[in-house]
Amino acid sequence: MPDNAQQFASDNYSGICPEAWAAMAEANQGHQRAYGDDEWTARAADHFRRLFETDCEVFFAFNGTAANSLALASLCQSYHSVICSETAHVETDECGAPEFFSNGSKLLLARTENGKLTPAAIREVALKRQDIHYPKPRVVTLTQATEVGTVYRPEEVRAISQTCKELGLNLHMDGARFSNACASLGCSPAELTWKAGVDVLCFGGTKNGMAVGEAILFFNKALAEDFDYRCKQAGQLASKMRYLSAPWVGILQDDAWLRYAGHANRCAQLLAAQVEDVPGVSLMFPVEANGVFLQLSEPALAALTARGWRFYTFIGAGGARFMCSWDTDEARVRQLAADIREVMSA
């Protein structure tokens, strides 16, 4: 199998979509002001405000780790804590960055149902201890779509938001695959965020056709105070900011972000449908975004790897994650499904 063949290990494997590439090329004409004072950054911010139907504060970071960590740091003090899913990216995959940038705010893990936090689980953690010896809960962070490929419905976000308000907690959303959630639910971005009570969203672009760059949207503008200084201090203030913001103009202006997310979701549904009747294969979680989590046999996983397929197996014995991307070829999905069928029958 060629080294550059389409794979399903991660949607980060994919390249740059034409709209983002074209916008970067257009932004490369002539000179522009530095550090975000350029026309492209202003245009991108305005696109976000139109898309979300509100006057939010918009910032840009190089990657999701910085976006999530800086956003969480802006929502709490070092003696506070952040309630998150036991599988949350901020807990398992960001190398302590949320704790580092918040000067020590502790992550408190809550149980989940199909990867999703519930009001009851949040209450359980938030009210477990309220003495001065324990880091005071201050923030809840949700991942949309979740790390296991499920999505929060608007009513679920609203219920969590109501719980947060009752407990005096801010609500942050890690939206690395927010586009996929919107495409899956057919909801507007506003319905899934501020209208449901989300204070801050980290909107991911890298996994949906961009080369680099995440947007941090503060719907509660008071929480954005001095956030530009946090970005600068953390090395996230791009001197040539237009190359972070222009791709957003490219994918937002004609809804390419939503079309590509929908395509990735459909490819995931196709893969699940192609293997649902294979003896010994079972879905570990509902397929609601662009990820498919399959339970296979260990010999089958080894055989797939030997055939050149790349995928992640961080979810327990026999578990495998297959991610579809904005550019996934349906023929490639069928090829993977056929190989899964063969190795499971060997």
Secondary structure, 3 states (H helix, E strand, C coil): CCCCCCCCCCHHHCCCCHHHHHHHHHHCCCCCCCCCCCHHHHHHHHHHHHHHCCCCEEEEECCHHHHHHHHHHHHCCCCEEEEEECCCHHHHCCCCHHHHHCCCCEEEEECCECCECCHHHHHHHHCCCCCCCCCEEEEEEEECCCCCCCCCCHHHHHHHHHHHHHHCCEEEEEECCHHHHHHHHCCCHHHHCHHHCCCEEEEECHHHCCCCCEEEEECCHHHHCCHHHHHHHCCCCCCCCHHHHHHHHHHHCCCHHHHHHHHHHHHHHHHHHHHCCCCCCEECCCCCCCEEEEECCHHHHHHHHHCCCCCECCCCCCEEEEECCCCCCHHHHHHHHHHHHHHHHC
